[in-house]
């Protein structure tokens, strides 16, 4: 059985005018981060609608397939867009984890990420649905070039509504040990933290609040975008 030893979160507007990130969690059950896009505050609205719908789906069914939660969220977005025509461009990324008795189920759309750390090493990391990720994978640019590329914020997949349905990638973490840490974050975290620095950060066994505070301190200095992070530490019984 998976038990949460500690958990903490941060969400901040960074150097932007408003925070279009949204998070929601039910301790020991599920954790969700969304990063909205669309301008004129519609990104915030998109992320809020998405988080509320996904959280509602996950909280009302232990056996719910997370792809169904996505489809229900797409319907909620579409219903709102249909009634409010000026919101037709709004969309959001989505990253979530759902905890079962013996595993952690991960789902994501876009460039919000989920990491698993153990003893200062990345055991698992989601792959962004972005132009940069595809370009690095294809060898046309390096990972270092991707950090500063003008297309670094261009998504290839996001949640827009059921008139433009998307696919959520899924992964099940079964390789779990005591004091593994899970990080769920929006891309604003990556403006201040590269993977090597994250590995150094998570090399100690500390409460989740310690790591969240360190993430926050660095992002205050270096992140222009909104940034959001949920960190939880697990134990297996």
Order of alpha helices (4+ residues) and beta strands (2+ residues): beta-beta-beta-alpha-alpha-beta-beta-beta-beta-beta-alpha-alpha-beta-beta-alpha-alpha-beta
